[in-house]
């Protein structure tokens, strides 16, 4: 099953809760900042995403969407 994780990077506050929740350790904070000045989270290897949506469930601002094929 293929999965895709999408972040609304301009709304992300870089709390890293999703990074800690990811069971396959493919999320990390980006080096660049968003328009609010935060380092948003992103996926480092989308091909390894298992579509568990742990990241989306733990996000306090609901900036993560997970799609499964």
HUWO-V914639 format. One record per pair of residues at least 12 apart in sequence whose C-alpha atoms are under 8 Angstrom apart, sorted by sequence separation. I is the first residue (numbers start at 1). J is the second residue. D is the distance in whole Angstrom. If there is no record, write none. Layout:
# HUWO-V914639
I_J_D + I_J_D
This chain:
# HUWO-V914639
16_28_8 + 29_41_4 + 30_42_6 + 53_65_8 + 16_29_7 + 28_41_5 + 29_42_6 + 53_66_6 + 27_41_7 + 28_42_6 + 14_29_7 + 27_42_6 + 28_43_6 + 51_66_6 + 27_43_5 + 28_44_7 + 51_67_7 + 26_43_6 + 27_44_6 + 51_68_6 + 26_44_5 + 26_45_6 + 26_46_8 + 12_34_8 + 19_41_8 + 26_48_7 + 18_41_8 + 26_49_7 + 10_34_5 + 14_38_6 + 24_48_7 + 9_34_6 + 10_35_6 + 11_36_8 + 13_38_6 + 14_39_5 + 16_41_7 + 24_49_7 + 10_36_7 + 12_38_7 + 13_39_7 + 14_40_5 + 24_50_8 + 12_39_8 + 13_40_6 + 14_41_6 + 12_40_5 + 12_41_7 + 10_40_8 + 9_40_6 + 9_41_7 + 22_54_6 + 9_42_8 + 21_54_6 + 22_55_6 + 7_41_7 + 21_55_6 + 7_42_7 + 6_42_8 + 18_54_7 + 19_55_7 + 18_55_4 + 21_58_7 + 5_43_7 + 17_55_8 + 18_56_7 + 18_58_6 + 5_46_7 + 17_58_7 + 18_59_6 + 4_46_6 + 17_59_7 + 3_46_8 + 3_47_8 + 5_49_7 + 2_47_8 + 4_49_7 + 3_49_6 + 5_51_8 + 2_49_8 + 3_50_6 + 4_51_7 + 2_50_7 + 3_51_5 + 1_50_8 + 2_51_7 + 12_61_7 + 11_61_8 + 12_63_6 + 11_63_6 + 9_63_7 + 8_63_5 + 7_63_6 + 8_64_6 + 7_64_5 + 6_64_6 + 7_65_7 + 5_64_7 + 6_65_5 + 5_65_6 + 6_66_6 + 5_66_4 + 4_66_6 + 5_67_6 + 3_66_7 + 4_67_5 + 3_67_6 + 4_68_6 + 3_68_4 + 2_68_6 + 3_69_6 + 1_68_7 + 2_69_5 + 1_69_6
